[in-house]
Amino acid sequence: MNEKLITEIKRHGKAARGKKELINHLEGKRLTPKKAIEAKCFDCLCYMVDGRQDCKIPKCPCYPFMAYSADKKKRKAARVE
């Protein structure tokens, strides 16, 4: 069953953070917590078919770690200043 899903992800999933990690998870490989969050975000956003963007779901426990979160970008910019 995972082979069909992996093929679908490879065919339709956009190149974005989490794609490789989700495939690795489905292949039974171990992920770090950070990589698991990236995989879950990629999965939750339907393989980023609408593009790499903020999911805008701040109630999600993964949201603060989401790769394309607007809040994450703001926090990163604040640390640089």
C-alpha positions as CSV (number, residue, x, y, z in Angstrom):
1,M,0.0,0.0,0.0
2,N,2.8,2.5,0.8
3,E,4.4,1.9,-2.6
4,K,1.3,3.3,-4.3
5,L,1.2,6.3,-2.0
6,I,5.0,6.9,-2.5
7,T,4.5,6.9,-6.2
8,E,1.6,9.4,-5.9
9,I,3.7,11.7,-3.8
10,K,6.6,11.5,-6.2
11,R,4.4,12.2,-9.2
12,H,2.2,14.9,-7.7
13,G,4.0,16.3,-4.7
14,K,5.8,19.6,-5.1
15,A,9.5,20.0,-4.3
16,A,9.2,21.3,-0.8
17,R,10.5,20.6,2.7
18,G,8.9,17.5,3.9
19,K,8.5,15.5,0.7
20,K,11.7,13.5,1.1
21,E,10.9,13.1,4.8
22,L,7.4,11.8,4.2
23,I,8.7,9.3,1.6
24,N,11.4,8.1,4.1
25,H,8.7,7.7,6.8
26,L,6.5,5.6,4.4
27,E,9.6,3.5,3.6
28,G,10.0,2.7,7.3
29,K,13.0,4.9,7.9
30,R,13.6,6.7,11.1
31,L,13.1,10.5,11.3
32,T,14.2,13.1,13.7
33,P,11.5,15.1,15.4
34,K,12.1,18.1,13.1
35,K,12.0,15.9,10.0
36,A,8.8,14.3,11.3
37,I,7.2,17.7,11.6
38,E,8.2,18.6,8.1
39,A,6.8,15.4,6.8
40,K,3.5,15.9,8.6
41,C,3.2,19.5,7.3
42,F,3.8,18.3,3.7
43,D,1.2,15.6,4.2
44,C,-1.4,17.9,5.8
45,L,-1.0,20.4,3.0
46,C,-1.8,17.7,0.4
47,Y,1.8,17.5,-0.8
48,M,2.0,21.3,-1.3
49,V,0.0,21.1,-4.5
50,D,-1.0,24.7,-4.1
51,G,2.6,25.8,-3.6
52,R,4.9,26.3,-0.7
53,Q,3.0,28.6,1.6
54,D,1.9,29.2,5.2
55,C,-0.9,26.8,6.2
56,K,-2.4,29.5,8.4
57,I,-3.5,26.9,11.1
58,P,-2.0,28.5,14.2
59,K,-3.9,26.0,16.5
60,C,-1.9,23.1,15.0
61,P,0.8,22.1,17.5
62,C,3.3,21.8,14.5
63,Y,2.6,25.3,13.3
64,P,5.4,27.1,15.1
65,F,7.8,24.7,13.3
66,M,6.2,24.8,9.9
67,A,8.8,25.5,7.2
68,Y,6.7,28.2,5.5
69,S,5.1,29.8,8.5
70,A,4.8,33.6,8.3
71,D,5.3,33.7,12.1
72,K,8.5,31.7,11.8
73,K,9.9,34.2,9.3
74,K,9.0,37.1,11.5
75,R,10.8,35.5,14.5
76,K,13.9,34.7,12.4
77,A,14.1,38.3,11.1
78,A,13.7,39.7,14.7
79,R,16.7,37.6,15.9
80,V,18.9,38.9,13.0
81,E,18.2,42.5,13.8
